[in-house]
Amino acid sequence: MTNFQVSVNLGENDYDPSEFAAATVYAERLGFQTAWFGDHIFPWYHSGKRSGFVWSMMPVALSKTSTIKVGPLVTVPTGARYHPAIIAQATATIDNMYPGRIILGVGTGEALNERPFWNDRWPPWEERMARLTEGVKLIRDLWKSKEPFKFEGNYFSSDCYLLYTKRREKIPILSAAIGKKAAHQAGIIADGLITNSPRNNFNKLNEVILPEYKKGRMEANKPGLGKIAVELVFSFKNPKELLRKEWKRLGLYAKDSYSIPNPVEVEEQGKHITLDDLRSAVAFFRNWKEIVKVIDEYRGIGVNEIIIITGCDKKKLRATADNLLSVY
C-alpha cells in the first residue's frame, strides 16, 4: 500500500493570493507532505469575493518551500477553460523548476466554472468524461513524446503536437469521482482516485466506488490500487447552527449543484438547504478522536490519503497537524 498521509486543501477562495503561499509555507513547517489548491475562476459563493488563479499561486508557493507537494484539486482539461496541451505545458514547466513536487488532480468540472467557456452551453456528463479521457491521454503523450506527433481524437486533433520544455519526473494524475461511472473511469485513465466523504460514506465507498475503481484499474492492467484520496468534509458545529450562520457557503451542497451556472445562484441555493441535505454532505463530529476513528475505518479499506479542508486558516492548519499528524 502507498504510504498513508494526511494532506490539506487550501482552496482558492476567501483569501488574497499571497496568503496561499504563506499557508503552504506554514503547512510544510507543520509537517504536511501535500497542500492541494482549488482551481476555479469563480468562488462557490458570490459574497466570498475572492478566487485566485491556481497556476499563478502554486509556483510561488513552491518557490518559498522545500519539500511539500502541491496540485490542483481539481483542474478540468476538457477543452473549454483549459485545453489539455496547456495543462501538460503548465505542469511540465512547474516540474522542470521544482522536480517531483507537482501533482495533477483532474475532473469533469462544474457548470459554475466551465459553462462560461462553453458559451453558456453545459455538455452532458458523458461528453465531459469522454473529453477528460481523451485529454488525459493527450497530456501523457505530450509529456513523453520526444518528437512531433499527430493526435487524432473526437475532441482534440492536430497534425503537430510537441512539448519542448519537458517534465523532469513523473507527475501523478488523480481523477476525481463522486459516482460509480466516474470511479470506474478513474481506474482506467489515472494513477489514483479523489473522492469525497460523506457524499460517499463508508458503505458507498466500500461497496460501490472502490470496487468500480478497482475494476477500471484491472481493465487497464494497472498493478495495485494507486493513490486513493478522500476529502473528508466535516464540522464541529451543531448542524442547525451551521445552517443558520453559514447558509451563504452551503449552496454547493444543493442537489446537482455542479450544474448550477454561476456563484450568485449557488449562494441563493444556500437559502434552501435542509438539514438532511447538510448531513449528507458534511460529517458532524464532537472531537478529533471521532475523526481518527473514521480515518482508521477508511484506511482499512485501502484509502491512503485523507484531505482536510483548512483554507489558509493557520488555526485550522495547526489543529489538523496537532490532532492528525501526531497520529499518522
C-alpha positions in Angstrom: 0.0 0.0 0.0 1.1 3.5 -0.7 2.2 5.2 2.5 -0.7 6.8 4.3 -0.8 10.6 4.6 -3.0 13.4 5.8 -2.9 16.4 3.5 -4.7 19.8 3.4 -6.9 21.6 0.9 -6.1 25.3 0.9 -8.7 26.1 -1.8 -8.5 29.3 -3.8 -11.3 31.3 -2.3 -11.7 33.6 0.7 -8.1 34.9 0.9 -5.9 37.2 -1.2 -3.4 35.3 -3.4 -0.3 35.9 -1.4 -1.9 34.2 1.6 -1.9 30.9 -0.1 1.9 30.9 -0.4 2.2 31.8 3.3 -0.2 29.0 4.2 1.8 26.5 2.1 5.0 27.6 4.0 3.2 27.1 7.3 1.8 23.7 6.2 5.3 22.5 5.3 6.6 23.7 8.7 3.9 21.7 10.4 4.9 18.6 8.6 2.3 18.2 5.8 3.6 16.5 2.7 0.9 17.8 0.3 -1.1 21.0 0.0 -4.0 21.0 -2.5 -5.2 24.2 -4.2 -8.7 24.7 -5.8 -8.9 25.6 -9.4 -11.9 27.9 -10.0 -12.4 31.1 -11.8 -15.4 31.8 -9.6 -15.9 31.2 -5.9 -18.5 28.7 -4.7 -20.5 31.6 -3.2 -20.8 35.1 -4.6 -20.1 37.1 -1.4 -16.8 35.2 -1.0 -15.4 37.9 -3.3 -12.0 36.1 -4.0 -10.9 33.4 -6.3 -7.2 33.4 -7.2 -5.6 31.7 -10.2 -4.1 28.4 -9.0 -1.5 28.2 -11.8 0.0 31.5 -10.6 -0.2 30.7 -6.9 1.3 27.2 -6.9 4.8 28.1 -8.3 5.1 31.0 -5.9 4.2 28.6 -3.0 6.8 26.1 -4.3 9.5 28.8 -4.5 9.1 29.5 -0.8 9.1 25.9 0.3 11.5 22.9 0.0 9.7 19.6 0.1 5.9 20.0 0.2 4.0 18.9 -3.0 1.1 20.9 -4.5 -1.6 20.3 -7.0 -4.9 21.4 -8.3 -8.0 19.8 -6.7 -9.1 19.6 -9.5 -8.4 21.1 -12.9 -10.6 20.4 -16.0 -8.6 19.7 -19.2 -11.7 19.2 -21.4 -11.1 21.9 -23.9 -13.2 24.8 -22.7 -11.4 26.7 -19.9 -8.3 24.6 -20.5 -7.0 22.7 -23.5 -5.2 19.6 -22.3 -2.0 20.8 -24.0 -2.0 23.9 -21.8 -2.2 21.8 -18.7 0.5 19.5 -20.0 2.8 22.5 -20.5 1.9 24.2 -17.2 2.6 21.0 -15.1 5.8 20.2 -17.1 7.1 23.7 -16.6 6.4 23.6 -12.9 8.0 20.2 -12.6 11.0 21.4 -14.6 11.6 24.1 -12.0 10.5 22.1 -8.9 11.0 18.4 -9.8 8.7 15.9 -8.2 6.6 18.5 -6.4 3.6 18.9 -8.6 0.6 16.5 -8.6 -2.3 16.8 -11.1 -5.8 16.4 -10.0 -8.3 16.3 -12.9 -12.1 16.1 -13.2 -15.1 16.8 -15.5 -15.8 20.1 -13.8 -18.9 22.0 -12.7 -21.0 24.5 -14.6 -20.1 27.2 -12.2 -16.6 27.5 -13.6 -16.8 25.8 -17.0 -20.1 26.9 -18.6 -18.9 30.5 -19.5 -16.2 28.9 -21.6 -18.7 26.8 -23.5 -20.6 30.0 -24.5 -23.2 29.1 -21.8 -23.6 25.5 -23.1 -23.1 22.8 -20.4 -22.3 19.5 -22.1 -23.8 16.3 -20.5 -21.5 14.3 -18.2 -20.9 11.6 -20.8 -19.3 14.2 -23.2 -17.3 15.8 -20.4 -15.9 12.4 -19.3 -15.1 11.5 -22.9 -13.3 14.8 -23.3 -11.4 14.2 -20.0 -10.4 10.7 -21.0 -9.1 12.0 -24.3 -7.5 15.0 -22.7 -5.6 12.9 -20.2 -4.2 10.7 -23.0 -3.0 13.8 -24.9 -1.4 15.2 -21.7 0.5 11.9 -21.2 1.6 11.8 -24.9 2.8 15.4 -24.6 4.8 14.6 -21.5 6.6 11.6 -23.0 6.9 12.3 -26.8 10.4 13.4 -27.9 9.3 14.1 -31.5 6.4 16.0 -33.1 3.4 13.7 -33.3 -0.1 13.6 -34.7 -3.1 13.2 -32.4 -6.5 12.3 -33.8 -9.3 12.3 -31.3 -13.0 13.1 -31.3 -12.4 16.3 -29.5 -8.7 17.1 -29.8 -6.8 16.8 -33.1 -3.7 18.2 -34.7 -1.1 17.1 -37.1 1.7 18.5 -34.9 1.9 18.4 -31.1 5.2 18.6 -29.1 6.1 19.8 -25.7 9.5 21.3 -25.8 10.0 22.0 -22.1 9.7 18.6 -20.5 8.9 17.5 -17.0 11.8 16.1 -15.1 10.0 13.5 -13.0 6.8 11.5 -13.2 3.7 13.7 -12.5 0.9 11.6 -10.9 -2.6 12.1 -12.2 -5.5 11.6 -9.9 -9.0 11.7 -11.2 -12.0 12.9 -9.2 -15.1 10.8 -8.9 -18.4 11.0 -6.9 -20.3 8.4 -8.9 -19.5 4.8 -9.8 -19.1 5.5 -13.6 -16.5 8.3 -12.9 -14.8 6.0 -10.3 -14.5 3.2 -12.9 -13.1 5.6 -15.5 -10.6 7.0 -12.9 -9.3 3.5 -12.6 -8.7 3.3 -16.3 -7.2 6.8 -17.1 -5.5 7.9 -13.9 -2.8 7.0 -11.3 -5.3 7.4 -8.5 -8.7 8.4 -7.3 -10.0 11.5 -5.5 -13.4 11.3 -3.9 -15.4 13.0 -1.2 -16.9 11.9 2.1 -19.6 11.9 3.4 -21.2 12.3 -0.1 -19.6 8.9 -0.5 -20.0 7.5 3.0 -18.1 4.4 4.2 -20.6 1.9 2.9 -20.8 3.5 -0.6 -17.1 3.9 -0.8 -16.5 0.3 0.2 -19.3 -1.3 -1.8 -19.6 0.9 -4.9 -16.8 3.5 -5.5 -13.7 1.4 -4.7 -14.9 -1.7 -6.5 -15.6 0.2 -9.6 -12.3 2.0 -9.4 -10.5 -1.4 -9.0 -12.4 -2.8 -12.0 -11.1 0.1 -14.1 -7.5 -0.5 -13.0 -7.8 -4.2 -13.8 -9.2 -3.4 -17.3 -6.2 -1.1 -17.8 -3.8 -3.8 -16.4 -2.6 -1.5 -13.7 -1.0 -3.1 -10.6 -2.2 -2.3 -7.1 -4.6 0.4 -6.0 -2.5 3.5 -6.7 -3.4 6.6 -4.7 -6.9 6.7 -3.1 -7.6 10.1 -1.7 -10.7 11.0 0.3 -11.6 14.6 1.1 -13.3 14.5 4.5 -15.8 17.4 4.8 -16.7 17.9 8.4 -17.7 20.4 11.1 -17.6 20.5 14.9 -20.6 22.9 14.8 -24.2 22.0 15.5 -25.9 21.3 12.1 -28.7 23.9 12.9 -26.1 26.5 13.9 -24.1 25.9 10.8 -27.1 26.2 8.6 -28.3 29.4 10.3 -24.9 31.1 10.4 -23.2 30.0 7.2 -26.0 29.4 4.7 -24.2 31.6 2.1 -21.4 29.0 1.8 -23.7 25.9 1.7 -25.3 26.2 -1.7 -22.7 23.8 -3.2 -24.5 21.1 -1.1 -27.7 21.5 -3.1 -28.9 18.7 -5.3 -27.0 18.7 -8.6 -25.0 21.8 -7.5 -22.4 21.0 -10.2 -24.9 22.1 -12.8 -25.8 25.5 -11.2 -24.5 28.1 -13.6 -23.0 30.8 -11.5 -21.9 31.8 -8.0 -24.9 34.1 -7.4 -27.3 31.2 -8.0 -25.2 28.8 -5.9 -25.2 31.2 -3.0 -29.0 31.6 -3.4 -29.4 27.9 -3.1 -27.9 28.1 0.4 -31.3 29.5 1.5 -33.0 26.3 0.6 -30.5 23.7 2.0 -32.2 21.4 4.5 -30.7 19.7 7.5 -30.9 16.4 5.5 -29.0 18.0 2.6 -26.4 19.2 5.1 -25.9 15.9 6.8 -25.5 14.1 3.5 -22.6 16.4 2.6 -21.0 17.3 5.9 -19.9 14.9 8.7 -20.5 16.3 12.1 -18.1 15.3 14.8 -17.7 16.2 18.5 -14.0 15.9 18.7 -10.8 14.8 16.8 -11.0 11.3 18.3 -14.1 10.6 16.3 -12.3 11.8 13.2 -9.4 9.5 13.9 -11.9 6.6 14.2 -13.4 7.3 10.8 -10.0 7.7 9.2 -8.9 4.4 10.6 -12.0 2.8 9.0 -11.1 4.3 5.6 -7.5 3.1 5.9 -8.9 -0.4 6.5 -10.5 -0.5 3.0 -7.5 0.9 1.2 -7.7 4.7 1.4 -4.2 6.1 1.6 -4.7 9.8 1.7 -7.2 11.9 3.7 -7.6 15.5 2.6 -8.7 18.0 5.3 -10.2 21.4 4.2 -8.4 24.1 6.1 -8.2 27.0 3.7 -5.4 29.4 4.7 -6.6 29.5 8.3 -3.5 28.9 10.4 -5.5 27.8 13.4 -7.2 25.1 11.3 -3.8 24.0 9.9 -2.3 23.9 13.4 -5.3 21.9 14.8 -5.2 19.4 12.0 -1.4 18.9 12.5 -1.7 18.6 16.3 -4.5 16.1 16.1 -3.8 14.1 13.0 -0.2 14.3 12.0 0.6 13.3 15.6 -1.4 10.1 14.9 -0.4 9.4 11.3 
